Amino acid sequence: FIRYSYPFFGSAAPIMTSPPVEIRKNMEVFLPKSYCAFDFATVPHQLRDTFFRLPLVVELWHKDKTAKDLLLGVARLQLSNVLASEKTRFLGANGEQCWRQTCNETVSVTAAQGSGNRIAELSYATTLEDYGLVKVQEVIVSDSSQSVDAGQQCHIPHTQLHCAPEDHQEPRETLEYKAALELEMWKEMQEDIFENQLKKKEMVHMQALAEEWKKRDREREALVKKKVAEYNVLEEQLQKTLRDVDKQEQQLFSAELELQRAKKELQVEHERNLQVLQDSVRRAKEECAHQLELERSKIKQLEEDKLRLHQQLYEAENKHKILEEEFQQYKEQQSNKPEIQLQLKLNLLTLEKVELGRKLESATKSKLHYKQQWRRALKELARLKQREQENAMAHLKKQQQELEHMRLRYLAAEEKELGKTDRQELEDIRNELNRLKQQEERKQLQDAKDNSANKVDNLHCRKLSENTDDYLCRLIEERDTLLRTGVYTHEDHIVSELDRQIAEAIAKRNVT
């Protein structure tokens, strides 16, 4: 619960909320019966000075049934902030114009003991209502009947009392008694109005708190149901997980047994394979040593064979040189004998005979070919002459027609023109036409002769080229035949002569 007091409001008694409420960490609660209203009268400058100078100190207490109340923290409310709030206008109970200022703030509650750390936050609302100036009635009171209201501070002017002797007036009829009675009645009426307003506000706040409490209660119930459902789901998942873990442990145990058995088998297999491998390595080493000895003996034998073969090669080379010298001497002896010379001449004459036969045959073939080409050229020449004559006749006819037209025109002009100058011009035109006709005929004949001569020359050149190619091929065949016999070389006279004739034939063909 919280507790505070502010004597400036007219009462020094502490104000406390009740009943105490339980507060947990990160939790927001509403303090019951925390609303309180004060009615007091003061001047504006005194109100401002007091609010700025004295903050409202609110204490946060912890109540324990078995121990003494403990002060937890303190919060200081700066009441001057309400003076800076916006003013709103409203009508009072008697219809007068009043002003209201409201301020909502949150302050920190610092620990009462220790380093002053923040332990909570306090949200509050302060409202200041200004009802205007207090209307003071002129009341005549005695010096002994002056009193000050504890709930309201108001400045009442002291007036001078003019009282009659007491033995001449009743106490209930005195002005002091009437003023005091009227003041008490007014106080009771104001207290009733204040209590009614306070009850209404408290009822509104309690209804809001009850609705909020019901809403929070429903939310808590829904949250609890949700958490219970989640807990049930988690419990089922946990049971399932435990069953899975037990199953996995059994599988793991069986897998470990299988692994140990496989490990033992692998160890035995490894030892057996290692023994086999060692035996194989030992046998391989023995075989390698034996093979090495064999290879060494083979290398030694091969070296001996190599020396022997080198000796044989040297002897064979010497024999080859001796045989080469003997063959050269034999060749020289054979070339100096007369039978060999006659045989060479006979071979040469035989080749010349063969060559002459080839020439005769080639000449016969060339003659026949030349005759055929000559006949073909004559036929072509006759055909060309005939075509040229036909063209010349056609051209001549065309010129004759033109001359006839010109003659007719000339006759017509001669009939029309009788002057000597015109007749002379017509004569010149006629002579010019005749001259052009003769030139055209000579030109056609010359072209025909030139074409015939060119064709004959082309045929003759083609014939000579073919004869040269045949002669060149024959010379090359004769030279190759002599060289293939093995008796003649390029340095012999007959082969050199054939090479010279081949070169001349090639040069002649290129020139042609």
PyMOL commands that set and color helices and strands:
alter all, ss='L'
color gray80, all
select helices_A, chain A and resi 7-9+44-53+79-84+143-145+166-168+171-173+175-335+338-416+420-484+493-511
alter helices_A, ss='H'
color red, helices_A
select strands_A, chain A and resi 2-6+11-16+56-62+70-77+87-91+97-111+118-130
alter strands_A, ss='S'
color yellow, strands_A
deselect
rebuild
show_as cartoon
